[in-house]
């Protein structure tokens, strides 16, 4: 479905952020893209969704294709029409609009005939949004705003939803609820999901395949079970010792061994 091949991204024509990145997202799957802050995860999503130009960024090398068709030079609205919708980090709802107006904004690239049916689908996944459909979005809780951002994406009837740090700043119970809904959306509608997360535990529990990024490159990939068995993933991303025990903050703070993929 979606394929990135040897993609390089530069900002201001000078700053190289992505360095020959390649990955694939098969149709109907949940694929996770893991990595620490600054690894290039959000830049990868913006390269796919066409949002780099607004930040003086560009894909300087490589190809990004959906079903074998290049997404190069398409503007973000055209990419949404092709079936790709990005849910931005930090939720980015229209705070002055109410919940239902936010949802309808997600369907601006579509015909208006089935919007009422689509609203009911969103409300079936996110019951709190139906209760608060006339409430101003800026007064919603963080969890409700995240639900609204994902619901707005669903209104575009996307084939692929790209989620950028959906767990950021949310309480664990809310995170678990949202992730269960993401699984339902994938299972019931067949919507493909590209999930960007720092929380490796969450991402690996959800995905069927995962990529690990560092410094603009993919350094490790495979099924979640394989990544969980990797000692570096255990130590640096899952917080486990060689014996499978959880590391204390003191241990991690003073830990000096280099990751094997950086050697």
N, C-alpha and C positions, 0 to 999 in steps of 0.2 A: 504493500500500500504506500507507505511513506519511506523514502530512502534518501539519506544524506551520504555523499561520497566525497571524501577528501576536502571537506569544507574548511576554508579559512575565512575569518572575519576580522576586519580592521576597523578601528575607530579613528576618525580624522585622517584617514589614509596612512597612518603611522603605527598606531598601537595595535599589535597583533594579539587577539584574544583567543580565537579558535585556531588550532594548528593541525590541519589535516584530519578533521573529525569525520568519522563514518559511523552510521548506525541505521538500523531498520526497525520499523514499527509495522508488524503484520496486521492485517485487517482483523478486527474483532478481539484483539488481545489487549492486555494491560501491560505496558512496558514502563519500567522505572529508570530514571536517570538520576543517579546519586552523586553526591560530591559536597565538599565544604563550600563555605562562602568564597566567592572569587574564582571558582573552578571553571565557570563559563556556562553554567546550566541555563540561566535566564537568557543569556546571549544566544544560545542555541535555539530556544523557543522563539525569540524575536526574529532570528534569521528565517525560521520557517514561516512565521505569520506575517512577515513583511514590515515589521515595526522598526527595523534598524535605521531606516532613513531619517526618522524623526529624531534620532540621537546621533546623527552624523556617522553612522556605521554602514558598512557594506560587506557583502559576500565577495571577497576578492579572488577566491579560487574555489573550485569544486562545484558540485551540482546538488540541488534539492528538488526531488521529484515526487509527485503524487500519481500513482498508477502509471509511472513511466513518463508523465508529462511534467516538464520543467515549471517550477514556480517563480523562476527568475523574472524580474521586472514587473511582476504583478503587484498592484497596490493591495493593502490589507483587506479592503472590501471585496475585491475579486477573489482573494484567497478564502475568505469566509464563504463566498458563493460556491467555491470548489468543495467546501465541506470541512474546513479546518477552523476551529475557534479556540482562542487562547484565553484562559482565565488567569488574569494577572496576579502576581504576588501582591499581598496587601488588599485584595478584594476589589478595590476601585469601583464601588457602586456609585451611581449618581445620587449623591446624598440629599439633594433638594427635591428629588422626585419620590413618589410613593413606591411601594413594592411592585404593584402591578404595572405602573409606568416603566419601571426599570426592566421588568420582564418583556414588555412589549418592545422596548428599545432593542432587545436582542434579536428581534425578528425583522429589523428594518430592511434587510436584504431579500426578504421573502414576500410572496403574495400573501394577502391578508385573509384569505378565505377560511383557513383552519385555525386561526389564532385562539379562538375560544377552546377548542379541543386541546391545543398545545398547552394552554394555561392550566387546564385540568390535569394534564400529565405531570406538569411541574409540581402542582399542589399535591398530587398523589405521592410524589417522592418527598416533598418538603412540607409537611403539614403546618409547621409554624408560619410559613409564608402565607398560607390561605387565611389563617386567623388574623394576620397583620397586613393583609393585602392593601389596605388604604393608609397604612402608617408611613410616615416619612422615613426613607431608607437610612438617613443619617442617625436616627434614634434607635436603630436595631442593635442588638448585641453583636459581638464579633462573630459568633457562630451563625447567627441569622444572616449577617451580611455575606458570609462565605456561602451559605445555602443559596442566597439570592444571586451571587455571582455565577454559581454553577447552573442555577435555574435559568438565568439569562442566556447562558451558553446553549442550553437545551432548546431554547426558543428558536434558535437558528437551524434546528434539525441537523446538527453536524454529524459527519462520519467519524471525525477525530476531534476529541477534546484534549487540549493540552493544559494541565493543571500545574501552576507554579507555586510550590510550597503551600498546599491547602491546609496544613496543620499549624502554620505559623501563628503564634500568639493565642492559640486556643486551648481551653482546658481539655485534659485527656478524654473525659467522657464525651465531649462534643466532637473531638477528633474521631473517636471510634464510631460515633453515629454517622458522621459525614463519610467516612471511609466505607462503611457498610452500604450506604446509599450509592456511592460510586461503583461498588461491586454489583449492586442491583441494576444500575443503569447499563453497565457493560453486559451483564447476563441477560437482561430482559429485552433490551433494544439492540444489542450487538454493537453499540457505540465503542469505537476504539479509544483507548486512553493512553496518553503519554504523560506520566506522572513525574514531576521534578520534586525531589525531596532531599533535605539534609538528614531527616530522621530515617536511618537505614532500617531500623526494626519495622517501622510502619510500611515502608515501601516494599521491602522484601516479603512481607506478609500478604501483600496485595497483588504483586506482579507475577506474570508468568515468565518474564525475562527481564534482566537488569543490566545496565551499563554503569560503570563507575568512572567519573571524570576527575582529573586533576590537571591544573595548569593548562586548560584548553584542549586536552587530549583524552581519549578513552584509554584507560590503563588496564581495565579488566571488564569482562562481560561474561554472561552465561545465565543459566537458570538460577533462581534464588538459592536453591539447595547447594549449588556449587560455590556461590559467593559466600554463603554462611560458613562453609568449610575452610575458606581461605584464611590463613592465620593473620595476615595483615588486615583484612576486613574485620575479623573478630577483635583485634587489638585496637585499631584506629577508628572504626566506625560502629562497632557493636559494644565496645567497652569491656571486652572479655580478656582474661588471662589465657596463657597456653593451656591451663587446666579447665578452661570453660567457665571460670568464676568471674564475677563482675569486678572490674577494677575500681579502686577508690579514686576520688578526685586527686588526692596526694600522689598516687602512683602515676596517673596520667600526666599531671603537671610536670613531673620530673623525668618523664620517659624520653629517651634520646635515640633509640634504635631507628635507623632509616627504614622506610618501607622498601620491600624487596623490588617492587617495580620501578623504583627510582634509582636503583643501583646500576 
